[in-house]
Amino acid sequence: MSLSRDPRLIQIAKQRCRELRKNQTRAEKIFWEAVRNRRFLGLKFNRQHPLFFDYEGKETFYIADFYCHEKKVVIELDGEIHDYQRRRDEYRTFIIEMLGIKVIRFGNKEIENHLQNVLERLRKELTD
């Protein structure tokens, strides 16, 4: 990760994050209510958070659904579209983990129907 960021890329990332926050999925809204304002284990989570990295000499970014800097963990909530882009998701996970950040994935339906189970699994992941 380089220390100097292209200001144009930062602006693009900020704008895209704002757009995603305005158009959250139902699962993202539910999860956000559960973890915002340090409600979950006293940890600070950011939603729609950009993660910058260099790819073949070119600076770019991914936007994580949720990111906890204290635990260096990304939470990704996957809807049905992810059934058709598994390779892309695996590659994205690989890149993020190369940045030293753990990726944990939950399905939207899990969040919508079994939030307490998801939070318990997440608690175990983050405290083990």
Phi and psi in radians as a Rosetta constraint file:
Dihedral C 1 N 2 CA 2 C 2 CIRCULARHARMONIC -1.448 0.35
Dihedral N 2 CA 2 C 2 N 3 CIRCULARHARMONIC 2.691 0.35
Dihedral C 2 N 3 CA 3 C 3 CIRCULARHARMONIC -1.451 0.35
Dihedral N 3 CA 3 C 3 N 4 CIRCULARHARMONIC -0.571 0.35
Dihedral C 3 N 4 CA 4 C 4 CIRCULARHARMONIC -1.626 0.35
Dihedral N 4 CA 4 C 4 N 5 CIRCULARHARMONIC 2.173 0.35
Dihedral C 4 N 5 CA 5 C 5 CIRCULARHARMONIC -1.835 0.35
Dihedral N 5 CA 5 C 5 N 6 CIRCULARHARMONIC 2.534 0.35
Dihedral C 5 N 6 CA 6 C 6 CIRCULARHARMONIC -1.196 0.35
Dihedral N 6 CA 6 C 6 N 7 CIRCULARHARMONIC 2.071 0.35
Dihedral C 6 N 7 CA 7 C 7 CIRCULARHARMONIC -1.011 0.35
Dihedral N 7 CA 7 C 7 N 8 CIRCULARHARMONIC -0.561 0.35
Dihedral C 7 N 8 CA 8 C 8 CIRCULARHARMONIC -1.176 0.35
Dihedral N 8 CA 8 C 8 N 9 CIRCULARHARMONIC -0.688 0.35
Dihedral C 8 N 9 CA 9 C 9 CIRCULARHARMONIC -1.162 0.35
Dihedral N 9 CA 9 C 9 N 10 CIRCULARHARMONIC -0.687 0.35
Dihedral C 9 N 10 CA 10 C 10 CIRCULARHARMONIC -1.058 0.35
Dihedral N 10 CA 10 C 10 N 11 CIRCULARHARMONIC -0.766 0.35
Dihedral C 10 N 11 CA 11 C 11 CIRCULARHARMONIC -1.114 0.35
Dihedral N 11 CA 11 C 11 N 12 CIRCULARHARMONIC -0.723 0.35
Dihedral C 11 N 12 CA 12 C 12 CIRCULARHARMONIC -1.074 0.35
Dihedral N 12 CA 12 C 12 N 13 CIRCULARHARMONIC -0.785 0.35
Dihedral C 12 N 13 CA 13 C 13 CIRCULARHARMONIC -1.093 0.35
Dihedral N 13 CA 13 C 13 N 14 CIRCULARHARMONIC -0.810 0.35
Dihedral C 13 N 14 CA 14 C 14 CIRCULARHARMONIC -1.032 0.35
Dihedral N 14 CA 14 C 14 N 15 CIRCULARHARMONIC -0.797 0.35
Dihedral C 14 N 15 CA 15 C 15 CIRCULARHARMONIC -1.099 0.35
Dihedral N 15 CA 15 C 15 N 16 CIRCULARHARMONIC -0.782 0.35
Dihedral C 15 N 16 CA 16 C 16 CIRCULARHARMONIC -1.112 0.35
Dihedral N 16 CA 16 C 16 N 17 CIRCULARHARMONIC -0.695 0.35
Dihedral C 16 N 17 CA 17 C 17 CIRCULARHARMONIC -1.094 0.35
Dihedral N 17 CA 17 C 17 N 18 CIRCULARHARMONIC -0.760 0.35
Dihedral C 17 N 18 CA 18 C 18 CIRCULARHARMONIC -1.032 0.35
Dihedral N 18 CA 18 C 18 N 19 CIRCULARHARMONIC -0.775 0.35
Dihedral C 18 N 19 CA 19 C 19 CIRCULARHARMONIC -1.053 0.35
Dihedral N 19 CA 19 C 19 N 20 CIRCULARHARMONIC -0.780 0.35
Dihedral C 19 N 20 CA 20 C 20 CIRCULARHARMONIC -1.148 0.35
Dihedral N 20 CA 20 C 20 N 21 CIRCULARHARMONIC -0.647 0.35
Dihedral C 20 N 21 CA 21 C 21 CIRCULARHARMONIC -1.123 0.35
Dihedral N 21 CA 21 C 21 N 22 CIRCULARHARMONIC -0.641 0.35
Dihedral C 21 N 22 CA 22 C 22 CIRCULARHARMONIC -1.239 0.35
Dihedral N 22 CA 22 C 22 N 23 CIRCULARHARMONIC -0.412 0.35
Dihedral C 22 N 23 CA 23 C 23 CIRCULARHARMONIC -2.090 0.35
Dihedral N 23 CA 23 C 23 N 24 CIRCULARHARMONIC 0.837 0.35
Dihedral C 23 N 24 CA 24 C 24 CIRCULARHARMONIC -1.138 0.35
Dihedral N 24 CA 24 C 24 N 25 CIRCULARHARMONIC 2.622 0.35
Dihedral C 24 N 25 CA 25 C 25 CIRCULARHARMONIC -1.341 0.35
Dihedral N 25 CA 25 C 25 N 26 CIRCULARHARMONIC 2.911 0.35
Dihedral C 25 N 26 CA 26 C 26 CIRCULARHARMONIC -1.031 0.35
Dihedral N 26 CA 26 C 26 N 27 CIRCULARHARMONIC -0.760 0.35
Dihedral C 26 N 27 CA 27 C 27 CIRCULARHARMONIC -1.095 0.35
Dihedral N 27 CA 27 C 27 N 28 CIRCULARHARMONIC -0.709 0.35
Dihedral C 27 N 28 CA 28 C 28 CIRCULARHARMONIC -1.107 0.35
Dihedral N 28 CA 28 C 28 N 29 CIRCULARHARMONIC -0.704 0.35
Dihedral C 28 N 29 CA 29 C 29 CIRCULARHARMONIC -1.089 0.35
Dihedral N 29 CA 29 C 29 N 30 CIRCULARHARMONIC -0.788 0.35
Dihedral C 29 N 30 CA 30 C 30 CIRCULARHARMONIC -1.095 0.35
Dihedral N 30 CA 30 C 30 N 31 CIRCULARHARMONIC -0.853 0.35
Dihedral C 30 N 31 CA 31 C 31 CIRCULARHARMONIC -1.108 0.35
Dihedral N 31 CA 31 C 31 N 32 CIRCULARHARMONIC -0.735 0.35
Dihedral C 31 N 32 CA 32 C 32 CIRCULARHARMONIC -1.055 0.35
Dihedral N 32 CA 32 C 32 N 33 CIRCULARHARMONIC -0.743 0.35
Dihedral C 32 N 33 CA 33 C 33 CIRCULARHARMONIC -1.064 0.35
Dihedral N 33 CA 33 C 33 N 34 CIRCULARHARMONIC -0.576 0.35
Dihedral C 33 N 34 CA 34 C 34 CIRCULARHARMONIC -1.330 0.35
Dihedral N 34 CA 34 C 34 N 35 CIRCULARHARMONIC -0.486 0.35
Dihedral C 34 N 35 CA 35 C 35 CIRCULARHARMONIC -1.997 0.35
Dihedral N 35 CA 35 C 35 N 36 CIRCULARHARMONIC -0.209 0.35
Dihedral C 35 N 36 CA 36 C 36 CIRCULARHARMONIC -1.180 0.35
Dihedral N 36 CA 36 C 36 N 37 CIRCULARHARMONIC 2.777 0.35
Dihedral C 36 N 37 CA 37 C 37 CIRCULARHARMONIC 0.950 0.35
Dihedral N 37 CA 37 C 37 N 38 CIRCULARHARMONIC 0.650 0.35
Dihedral C 37 N 38 CA 38 C 38 CIRCULARHARMONIC 1.052 0.35
Dihedral N 38 CA 38 C 38 N 39 CIRCULARHARMONIC 0.506 0.35
Dihedral C 38 N 39 CA 39 C 39 CIRCULARHARMONIC -1.238 0.35
Dihedral N 39 CA 39 C 39 N 40 CIRCULARHARMONIC -0.366 0.35
Dihedral C 39 N 40 CA 40 C 40 CIRCULARHARMONIC -1.947 0.35
Dihedral N 40 CA 40 C 40 N 41 CIRCULARHARMONIC 1.918 0.35
Dihedral C 40 N 41 CA 41 C 41 CIRCULARHARMONIC 0.994 0.35
Dihedral N 41 CA 41 C 41 N 42 CIRCULARHARMONIC 0.324 0.35
Dihedral C 41 N 42 CA 42 C 42 CIRCULARHARMONIC 1.219 0.35
Dihedral N 42 CA 42 C 42 N 43 CIRCULARHARMONIC 0.267 0.35
Dihedral C 42 N 43 CA 43 C 43 CIRCULARHARMONIC -1.623 0.35
Dihedral N 43 CA 43 C 43 N 44 CIRCULARHARMONIC 2.544 0.35
Dihedral C 43 N 44 CA 44 C 44 CIRCULARHARMONIC -1.582 0.35
Dihedral N 44 CA 44 C 44 N 45 CIRCULARHARMONIC 2.132 0.35
Dihedral C 44 N 45 CA 45 C 45 CIRCULARHARMONIC -1.961 0.35
Dihedral N 45 CA 45 C 45 N 46 CIRCULARHARMONIC 2.464 0.35
Dihedral C 45 N 46 CA 46 C 46 CIRCULARHARMONIC -1.915 0.35
Dihedral N 46 CA 46 C 46 N 47 CIRCULARHARMONIC 2.461 0.35
Dihedral C 46 N 47 CA 47 C 47 CIRCULARHARMONIC -1.806 0.35
Dihedral N 47 CA 47 C 47 N 48 CIRCULARHARMONIC 2.574 0.35
Dihedral C 47 N 48 CA 48 C 48 CIRCULARHARMONIC 0.840 0.35
Dihedral N 48 CA 48 C 48 N 49 CIRCULARHARMONIC 1.155 0.35
Dihedral C 48 N 49 CA 49 C 49 CIRCULARHARMONIC -1.857 0.35
Dihedral N 49 CA 49 C 49 N 50 CIRCULARHARMONIC 2.218 0.35
Dihedral C 49 N 50 CA 50 C 50 CIRCULARHARMONIC -1.344 0.35
Dihedral N 50 CA 50 C 50 N 51 CIRCULARHARMONIC 2.434 0.35
Dihedral C 50 N 51 CA 51 C 51 CIRCULARHARMONIC -2.095 0.35
Dihedral N 51 CA 51 C 51 N 52 CIRCULARHARMONIC 1.947 0.35
Dihedral C 51 N 52 CA 52 C 52 CIRCULARHARMONIC -1.565 0.35
Dihedral N 52 CA 52 C 52 N 53 CIRCULARHARMONIC 2.531 0.35
Dihedral C 52 N 53 CA 53 C 53 CIRCULARHARMONIC -2.776 0.35
Dihedral N 53 CA 53 C 53 N 54 CIRCULARHARMONIC 2.867 0.35
Dihedral C 53 N 54 CA 54 C 54 CIRCULARHARMONIC -1.713 0.35
Dihedral N 54 CA 54 C 54 N 55 CIRCULARHARMONIC 2.331 0.35
Dihedral C 54 N 55 CA 55 C 55 CIRCULARHARMONIC -2.176 0.35
Dihedral N 55 CA 55 C 55 N 56 CIRCULARHARMONIC 1.954 0.35
Dihedral C 55 N 56 CA 56 C 56 CIRCULARHARMONIC 0.878 0.35
Dihedral N 56 CA 56 C 56 N 57 CIRCULARHARMONIC 0.787 0.35
Dihedral C 56 N 57 CA 57 C 57 CIRCULARHARMONIC 1.429 0.35
Dihedral N 57 CA 57 C 57 N 58 CIRCULARHARMONIC 0.030 0.35
Dihedral C 57 N 58 CA 58 C 58 CIRCULARHARMONIC -2.015 0.35
Dihedral N 58 CA 58 C 58 N 59 CIRCULARHARMONIC 2.270 0.35
Dihedral C 58 N 59 CA 59 C 59 CIRCULARHARMONIC -1.348 0.35
Dihedral N 59 CA 59 C 59 N 60 CIRCULARHARMONIC 2.354 0.35
Dihedral C 59 N 60 CA 60 C 60 CIRCULARHARMONIC -2.626 0.35
Dihedral N 60 CA 60 C 60 N 61 CIRCULARHARMONIC -2.991 0.35
Dihedral C 60 N 61 CA 61 C 61 CIRCULARHARMONIC -2.705 0.35
Dihedral N 61 CA 61 C 61 N 62 CIRCULARHARMONIC 2.751 0.35
Dihedral C 61 N 62 CA 62 C 62 CIRCULARHARMONIC -2.001 0.35
Dihedral N 62 CA 62 C 62 N 63 CIRCULARHARMONIC 2.709 0.35
Dihedral C 62 N 63 CA 63 C 63 CIRCULARHARMONIC -1.945 0.35
Dihedral N 63 CA 63 C 63 N 64 CIRCULARHARMONIC 2.043 0.35
Dihedral C 63 N 64 CA 64 C 64 CIRCULARHARMONIC -1.410 0.35
Dihedral N 64 CA 64 C 64 N 65 CIRCULARHARMONIC 2.466 0.35
Dihedral C 64 N 65 CA 65 C 65 CIRCULARHARMONIC -1.020 0.35
Dihedral N 65 CA 65 C 65 N 66 CIRCULARHARMONIC -0.885 0.35
Dihedral C 65 N 66 CA 66 C 66 CIRCULARHARMONIC -2.458 0.35
Dihedral N 66 CA 66 C 66 N 67 CIRCULARHARMONIC 2.486 0.35
Dihedral C 66 N 67 CA 67 C 67 CIRCULARHARMONIC -2.410 0.35
Dihedral N 67 CA 67 C 67 N 68 CIRCULARHARMONIC 2.323 0.35
Dihedral C 67 N 68 CA 68 C 68 CIRCULARHARMONIC -2.032 0.35
Dihedral N 68 CA 68 C 68 N 69 CIRCULARHARMONIC 1.879 0.35
Dihedral C 68 N 69 CA 69 C 69 CIRCULARHARMONIC -1.141 0.35
Dihedral N 69 CA 69 C 69 N 70 CIRCULARHARMONIC -0.668 0.35
Dihedral C 69 N 70 CA 70 C 70 CIRCULARHARMONIC -1.035 0.35
Dihedral N 70 CA 70 C 70 N 71 CIRCULARHARMONIC -0.641 0.35
Dihedral C 70 N 71 CA 71 C 71 CIRCULARHARMONIC -1.814 0.35
Dihedral N 71 CA 71 C 71 N 72 CIRCULARHARMONIC -0.028 0.35
Dihedral C 71 N 72 CA 72 C 72 CIRCULARHARMONIC 0.865 0.35
Dihedral N 72 CA 72 C 72 N 73 CIRCULARHARMONIC 1.016 0.35
Dihedral C 72 N 73 CA 73 C 73 CIRCULARHARMONIC -2.378 0.35
Dihedral N 73 CA 73 C 73 N 74 CIRCULARHARMONIC 2.449 0.35
Dihedral C 73 N 74 CA 74 C 74 CIRCULARHARMONIC -1.894 0.35
Dihedral N 74 CA 74 C 74 N 75 CIRCULARHARMONIC 2.359 0.35
Dihedral C 74 N 75 CA 75 C 75 CIRCULARHARMONIC -1.911 0.35
Dihedral N 75 CA 75 C 75 N 76 CIRCULARHARMONIC 2.113 0.35
Dihedral C 75 N 76 CA 76 C 76 CIRCULARHARMONIC -1.915 0.35
Dihedral N 76 CA 76 C 76 N 77 CIRCULARHARMONIC 2.303 0.35
Dihedral C 76 N 77 CA 77 C 77 CIRCULARHARMONIC -1.867 0.35
Dihedral N 77 CA 77 C 77 N 78 CIRCULARHARMONIC 2.085 0.35
Dihedral C 77 N 78 CA 78 C 78 CIRCULARHARMONIC -1.853 0.35
Dihedral N 78 CA 78 C 78 N 79 CIRCULARHARMONIC 2.165 0.35
Dihedral C 78 N 79 CA 79 C 79 CIRCULARHARMONIC -1.592 0.35
Dihedral N 79 CA 79 C 79 N 80 CIRCULARHARMONIC -2.981 0.35
Dihedral C 79 N 80 CA 80 C 80 CIRCULARHARMONIC -1.062 0.35
Dihedral N 80 CA 80 C 80 N 81 CIRCULARHARMONIC -0.539 0.35
Dihedral C 80 N 81 CA 81 C 81 CIRCULARHARMONIC -0.993 0.35
Dihedral N 81 CA 81 C 81 N 82 CIRCULARHARMONIC -0.517 0.35
Dihedral C 81 N 82 CA 82 C 82 CIRCULARHARMONIC -1.216 0.35
Dihedral N 82 CA 82 C 82 N 83 CIRCULARHARMONIC -0.304 0.35
Dihedral C 82 N 83 CA 83 C 83 CIRCULARHARMONIC -1.122 0.35
Dihedral N 83 CA 83 C 83 N 84 CIRCULARHARMONIC -0.436 0.35
Dihedral C 83 N 84 CA 84 C 84 CIRCULARHARMONIC -1.798 0.35
Dihedral N 84 CA 84 C 84 N 85 CIRCULARHARMONIC -0.019 0.35
Dihedral C 84 N 85 CA 85 C 85 CIRCULARHARMONIC -2.315 0.35
Dihedral N 85 CA 85 C 85 N 86 CIRCULARHARMONIC 0.699 0.35
Dihedral C 85 N 86 CA 86 C 86 CIRCULARHARMONIC -1.020 0.35
Dihedral N 86 CA 86 C 86 N 87 CIRCULARHARMONIC -0.774 0.35
Dihedral C 86 N 87 CA 87 C 87 CIRCULARHARMONIC -1.049 0.35
Dihedral N 87 CA 87 C 87 N 88 CIRCULARHARMONIC -0.760 0.35
Dihedral C 87 N 88 CA 88 C 88 CIRCULARHARMONIC -1.083 0.35
Dihedral N 88 CA 88 C 88 N 89 CIRCULARHARMONIC -0.766 0.35
Dihedral C 88 N 89 CA 89 C 89 CIRCULARHARMONIC -1.121 0.35
Dihedral N 89 CA 89 C 89 N 90 CIRCULARHARMONIC -0.694 0.35
Dihedral C 89 N 90 CA 90 C 90 CIRCULARHARMONIC -1.108 0.35
Dihedral N 90 CA 90 C 90 N 91 CIRCULARHARMONIC -0.729 0.35
Dihedral C 90 N 91 CA 91 C 91 CIRCULARHARMONIC -1.142 0.35
Dihedral N 91 CA 91 C 91 N 92 CIRCULARHARMONIC -0.767 0.35
Dihedral C 91 N 92 CA 92 C 92 CIRCULARHARMONIC -1.042 0.35
Dihedral N 92 CA 92 C 92 N 93 CIRCULARHARMONIC -0.784 0.35
Dihedral C 92 N 93 CA 93 C 93 CIRCULARHARMONIC -1.059 0.35
Dihedral N 93 CA 93 C 93 N 94 CIRCULARHARMONIC -0.756 0.35
Dihedral C 93 N 94 CA 94 C 94 CIRCULARHARMONIC -1.015 0.35
Dihedral N 94 CA 94 C 94 N 95 CIRCULARHARMONIC -0.839 0.35
Dihedral C 94 N 95 CA 95 C 95 CIRCULARHARMONIC -1.082 0.35
Dihedral N 95 CA 95 C 95 N 96 CIRCULARHARMONIC -0.820 0.35
Dihedral C 95 N 96 CA 96 C 96 CIRCULARHARMONIC -1.105 0.35
Dihedral N 96 CA 96 C 96 N 97 CIRCULARHARMONIC -0.715 0.35
Dihedral C 96 N 97 CA 97 C 97 CIRCULARHARMONIC -1.176 0.35
Dihedral N 97 CA 97 C 97 N 98 CIRCULARHARMONIC -0.512 0.35
Dihedral C 97 N 98 CA 98 C 98 CIRCULARHARMONIC -1.160 0.35
Dihedral N 98 CA 98 C 98 N 99 CIRCULARHARMONIC -0.378 0.35
Dihedral C 98 N 99 CA 99 C 99 CIRCULARHARMONIC -1.428 0.35
Dihedral N 99 CA 99 C 99 N 100 CIRCULARHARMONIC -0.018 0.35
Dihedral C 99 N 100 CA 100 C 100 CIRCULARHARMONIC 1.491 0.35
Dihedral N 100 CA 100 C 100 N 101 CIRCULARHARMONIC 0.391 0.35
Dihedral C 100 N 101 CA 101 C 101 CIRCULARHARMONIC -2.052 0.35
Dihedral N 101 CA 101 C 101 N 102 CIRCULARHARMONIC 2.269 0.35
Dihedral C 101 N 102 CA 102 C 102 CIRCULARHARMONIC -1.392 0.35
Dihedral N 102 CA 102 C 102 N 103 CIRCULARHARMONIC 2.482 0.35
Dihedral C 102 N 103 CA 103 C 103 CIRCULARHARMONIC -1.990 0.35
Dihedral N 103 CA 103 C 103 N 104 CIRCULARHARMONIC 2.238 0.35
Dihedral C 103 N 104 CA 104 C 104 CIRCULARHARMONIC -2.128 0.35
Dihedral N 104 CA 104 C 104 N 105 CIRCULARHARMONIC 2.263 0.35
Dihedral C 104 N 105 CA 105 C 105 CIRCULARHARMONIC -1.996 0.35
Dihedral N 105 CA 105 C 105 N 106 CIRCULARHARMONIC 2.446 0.35
Dihedral C 105 N 106 CA 106 C 106 CIRCULARHARMONIC -2.316 0.35
Dihedral N 106 CA 106 C 106 N 107 CIRCULARHARMONIC 2.580 0.35
Dihedral C 106 N 107 CA 107 C 107 CIRCULARHARMONIC -1.409 0.35
Dihedral N 107 CA 107 C 107 N 108 CIRCULARHARMONIC 2.593 0.35
Dihedral C 107 N 108 CA 108 C 108 CIRCULARHARMONIC -0.952 0.35
Dihedral N 108 CA 108 C 108 N 109 CIRCULARHARMONIC -0.738 0.35
Dihedral C 108 N 109 CA 109 C 109 CIRCULARHARMONIC -1.109 0.35
Dihedral N 109 CA 109 C 109 N 110 CIRCULARHARMONIC -0.624 0.35
Dihedral C 109 N 110 CA 110 C 110 CIRCULARHARMONIC -1.056 0.35
Dihedral N 110 CA 110 C 110 N 111 CIRCULARHARMONIC -0.789 0.35
Dihedral C 110 N 111 CA 111 C 111 CIRCULARHARMONIC -1.119 0.35
Dihedral N 111 CA 111 C 111 N 112 CIRCULARHARMONIC -0.821 0.35
Dihedral C 111 N 112 CA 112 C 112 CIRCULARHARMONIC -1.175 0.35
Dihedral N 112 CA 112 C 112 N 113 CIRCULARHARMONIC -0.613 0.35
Dihedral C 112 N 113 CA 113 C 113 CIRCULARHARMONIC -1.856 0.35
Dihedral N 113 CA 113 C 113 N 114 CIRCULARHARMONIC -0.365 0.35
Dihedral C 113 N 114 CA 114 C 114 CIRCULARHARMONIC -2.487 0.35
Dihedral N 114 CA 114 C 114 N 115 CIRCULARHARMONIC 0.867 0.35
Dihedral C 114 N 115 CA 115 C 115 CIRCULARHARMONIC -0.975 0.35
Dihedral N 115 CA 115 C 115 N 116 CIRCULARHARMONIC -0.765 0.35
Dihedral C 115 N 116 CA 116 C 116 CIRCULARHARMONIC -1.094 0.35
Dihedral N 116 CA 116 C 116 N 117 CIRCULARHARMONIC -0.667 0.35
Dihedral C 116 N 117 CA 117 C 117 CIRCULARHARMONIC -1.112 0.35
Dihedral N 117 CA 117 C 117 N 118 CIRCULARHARMONIC -0.740 0.35
Dihedral C 117 N 118 CA 118 C 118 CIRCULARHARMONIC -1.066 0.35
Dihedral N 118 CA 118 C 118 N 119 CIRCULARHARMONIC -0.824 0.35
Dihedral C 118 N 119 CA 119 C 119 CIRCULARHARMONIC -1.116 0.35
Dihedral N 119 CA 119 C 119 N 120 CIRCULARHARMONIC -0.618 0.35
Dihedral C 119 N 120 CA 120 C 120 CIRCULARHARMONIC -1.175 0.35
Dihedral N 120 CA 120 C 120 N 121 CIRCULARHARMONIC -0.753 0.35
Dihedral C 120 N 121 CA 121 C 121 CIRCULARHARMONIC -1.081 0.35
Dihedral N 121 CA 121 C 121 N 122 CIRCULARHARMONIC -0.717 0.35
Dihedral C 121 N 122 CA 122 C 122 CIRCULARHARMONIC -1.155 0.35
Dihedral N 122 CA 122 C 122 N 123 CIRCULARHARMONIC -0.712 0.35
Dihedral C 122 N 123 CA 123 C 123 CIRCULARHARMONIC -0.999 0.35
Dihedral N 123 CA 123 C 123 N 124 CIRCULARHARMONIC -0.805 0.35
Dihedral C 123 N 124 CA 124 C 124 CIRCULARHARMONIC -1.083 0.35
Dihedral N 124 CA 124 C 124 N 125 CIRCULARHARMONIC -0.745 0.35
Dihedral C 124 N 125 CA 125 C 125 CIRCULARHARMONIC -1.057 0.35
Dihedral N 125 CA 125 C 125 N 126 CIRCULARHARMONIC -0.699 0.35
Dihedral C 125 N 126 CA 126 C 126 CIRCULARHARMONIC -1.511 0.35
Dihedral N 126 CA 126 C 126 N 127 CIRCULARHARMONIC -0.283 0.35
Dihedral C 126 N 127 CA 127 C 127 CIRCULARHARMONIC -1.879 0.35
Dihedral N 127 CA 127 C 127 N 128 CIRCULARHARMONIC -0.190 0.35
